[in-house]
Amino acid sequence: MPSLFGGRRRSVFGPGKELGQYRNQLFELTQRIDGRLGQVADDIDALRRRDLEPEETVERLSAHEAALDAEEEALQDMLAPEELHGLHMEYEANLERALRGIVTVERGCAITRLPHRPPEDEEPYIYYKRGHANVTHARMRMAEIVDVLVNWEPGKPAEATVAARMERQRGA
C-alpha cells in the first residue's frame, strides 16, 4: 500500500526487526560452525601428535565436513542487510577455506595408505600441518567477521579490518 508521501509504506518494526532476525540467525549458525571447526582443529591436532590414526581421523573429518556443508547451505540462504553483504560473503569464503583445510588433511591421510611408502615419510604430516593452519586461520578470521556482523549498527561502517577494530576498541 503506498504511503501519503509516495513510495512504499514502511512498518514501524521494518529494518530493525529484520536486522535483529538476521543477527539472531547468524549468531546461532556461526556458533554451531565455530564449535564444529573447534572439533575439527582438535581432531587434526590429535592426528599430528599421532594420538589418532589416519583412518579414524578421516571418518571424523568426513562427518564434520558433511555437517559444515549443511551449515554452509543455511548460511548461503540467509539474506544479509545490503551493507553487510561483503562481510557475509567473506565469512562464507573463510568457511570454504576451512573446508579445503579438511580436504588437505584427508589427502595427507590417503598418502599413508599408499603401497611402498616408507614408514618414516613425513609428507603426510606436511598436509596435516597445512590443513590445520587453514582451519585455524579461517576460524580466527571468521570470529572477527562475526563480531562485526553481529554488532553492526546502521549508518556505521561494516569493516573487519585491524584499523576498524582498533577504532572500536578506542571508542568502547
C-alpha positions as CSV (number, residue, x, y, z in Angstrom):
1,M,0.0,0.0,0.0
2,P,1.5,3.4,-1.0
3,S,2.1,5.9,1.7
4,L,1.0,9.5,1.7
5,F,4.3,10.8,0.5
6,G,4.9,8.2,-2.2
7,G,7.0,5.1,-2.2
8,R,6.1,2.1,-0.2
9,R,4.7,2.1,3.3
10,R,7.2,1.1,6.0
11,S,6.5,-0.9,9.1
12,V,7.4,0.6,12.4
13,F,9.5,-2.5,13.0
14,G,10.8,-3.0,9.4
15,P,14.6,-2.7,9.1
16,G,15.3,-3.0,12.9
17,K,13.2,-6.2,13.1
18,E,14.9,-7.7,10.0
19,L,18.4,-6.8,11.4
20,G,17.5,-8.4,14.7
21,Q,16.3,-11.6,13.0
22,Y,19.5,-11.6,10.9
23,R,21.7,-11.2,13.9
24,N,19.9,-13.9,15.9
25,Q,20.0,-16.4,13.0
26,L,23.6,-15.5,12.2
27,F,24.7,-15.8,15.8
28,E,23.2,-19.3,16.2
29,L,24.5,-20.6,12.9
30,T,28.1,-19.2,13.4
31,Q,28.2,-20.6,17.0
32,R,27.5,-24.1,15.6
33,I,30.1,-23.6,12.8
34,D,32.7,-22.4,15.3
35,G,32.1,-25.3,17.6
36,R,32.4,-27.7,14.8
37,L,35.6,-26.1,13.5
38,G,37.0,-26.3,17.0
39,Q,36.4,-30.1,17.0
40,V,38.0,-30.3,13.5
41,A,41.1,-28.5,14.7
42,D,41.3,-30.7,17.8
43,D,41.0,-33.9,15.6
44,I,43.7,-32.7,13.2
45,D,45.9,-31.7,16.1
46,A,45.4,-35.2,17.6
47,L,46.4,-36.7,14.3
48,R,49.5,-34.5,14.1
49,R,50.5,-35.7,17.6
50,R,49.8,-39.3,16.5
51,D,47.0,-39.7,19.1
52,L,44.6,-40.6,16.3
53,E,45.0,-43.0,13.4
54,P,44.5,-41.7,9.9
55,E,41.5,-44.0,9.2
56,E,39.7,-42.8,12.3
57,T,40.5,-39.2,11.5
58,V,39.1,-39.5,8.0
59,E,35.8,-40.9,9.4
60,R,35.6,-38.0,11.9
61,L,36.6,-35.4,9.3
62,S,34.0,-36.7,6.8
63,A,31.3,-36.3,9.5
64,H,32.5,-32.8,10.2
65,E,32.6,-31.9,6.6
66,A,29.0,-33.1,5.9
67,A,27.8,-31.1,8.9
68,L,29.7,-28.0,7.8
69,D,28.3,-28.4,4.2
70,A,24.8,-28.3,5.6
71,E,25.6,-25.2,7.7
72,E,27.1,-23.6,4.7
73,E,23.9,-24.1,2.7
74,A,21.9,-22.4,5.6
75,L,24.4,-19.6,5.6
76,Q,24.0,-19.1,1.8
77,D,20.2,-19.0,2.2
78,M,20.4,-16.1,4.7
79,L,19.7,-12.6,3.4
80,A,22.2,-10.2,4.9
81,P,21.4,-6.4,5.0
82,E,22.9,-4.8,2.0
83,E,25.7,-3.1,3.9
84,L,26.8,-6.4,5.3
85,H,26.8,-8.4,2.0
86,G,30.6,-8.1,1.6
87,L,31.4,-9.3,5.1
88,H,28.8,-12.1,4.9
89,M,30.5,-13.3,1.7
90,E,33.9,-13.1,3.3
91,Y,32.7,-15.3,6.1
92,E,31.4,-17.8,3.5
93,A,34.8,-17.7,1.8
94,N,36.6,-18.4,5.0
95,L,34.3,-21.3,5.7
96,E,35.3,-22.6,2.3
97,R,39.0,-22.2,3.3
98,A,38.3,-24.3,6.4
99,L,36.6,-27.0,4.3
100,R,39.7,-27.0,2.0
101,G,41.8,-27.5,5.1
102,I,39.8,-30.6,5.9
103,V,40.3,-31.9,2.4
104,T,44.0,-31.3,2.6
105,V,44.2,-33.3,5.8
106,E,42.2,-36.1,4.2
107,R,44.7,-36.1,1.3
108,G,47.5,-36.5,3.8
109,C,45.7,-39.4,5.4
110,A,45.3,-41.0,1.9
111,I,49.1,-40.8,1.4
112,T,49.6,-43.0,4.5
113,R,47.7,-45.8,2.6
114,L,50.0,-45.8,-0.4
115,P,51.9,-49.0,-1.0
116,H,55.7,-48.9,-0.8
117,R,55.6,-45.7,1.3
118,P,58.5,-45.6,3.7
119,P,57.3,-45.6,7.4
120,E,59.4,-42.6,8.3
121,D,57.9,-40.5,5.4
122,E,56.9,-37.1,6.7
123,E,54.9,-36.0,3.7
124,P,51.5,-36.7,5.3
125,Y,52.5,-34.5,8.3
126,I,53.1,-31.6,5.9
127,Y,49.4,-32.0,4.7
128,Y,48.2,-32.2,8.3
129,K,50.1,-29.1,9.3
130,R,48.8,-27.1,6.3
131,G,45.3,-28.3,6.8
132,H,45.4,-27.4,10.5
133,A,46.7,-23.9,9.7
134,N,43.9,-23.4,7.1
135,V,41.2,-24.4,9.6
136,T,42.7,-22.4,12.5
137,H,43.3,-19.2,10.5
138,A,39.9,-19.4,8.8
139,R,38.3,-19.8,12.2
140,M,40.1,-16.8,13.6
141,R,39.1,-14.6,10.7
142,M,35.5,-15.9,10.9
143,A,35.4,-14.9,14.5
144,E,36.5,-11.3,13.7
145,I,33.9,-11.1,10.9
146,V,31.1,-12.4,13.1
147,D,31.9,-9.8,15.8
148,V,31.4,-7.1,13.2
149,L,28.3,-8.7,11.6
150,V,26.5,-9.2,15.0
151,N,27.4,-5.8,16.4
152,W,27.0,-3.6,13.3
153,E,24.7,-0.6,13.6
154,P,23.0,1.0,10.6
155,G,24.9,4.1,9.4
156,K,28.2,2.8,10.7
157,P,30.9,1.3,8.5
158,A,30.9,-2.5,8.2
159,E,34.6,-3.2,8.3
160,A,36.5,-6.1,9.8
161,T,40.0,-4.6,9.5
162,V,42.7,-4.1,12.1
163,A,42.2,-0.3,11.9
164,A,38.4,-0.6,12.4
165,R,38.9,-3.0,15.3
166,M,41.4,-0.6,16.9
167,E,38.9,2.3,16.4
168,R,36.1,0.3,18.0
169,Q,38.3,-0.6,21.0
170,R,39.3,3.0,21.4
171,G,35.6,4.1,21.3
172,A,34.5,1.5,23.8
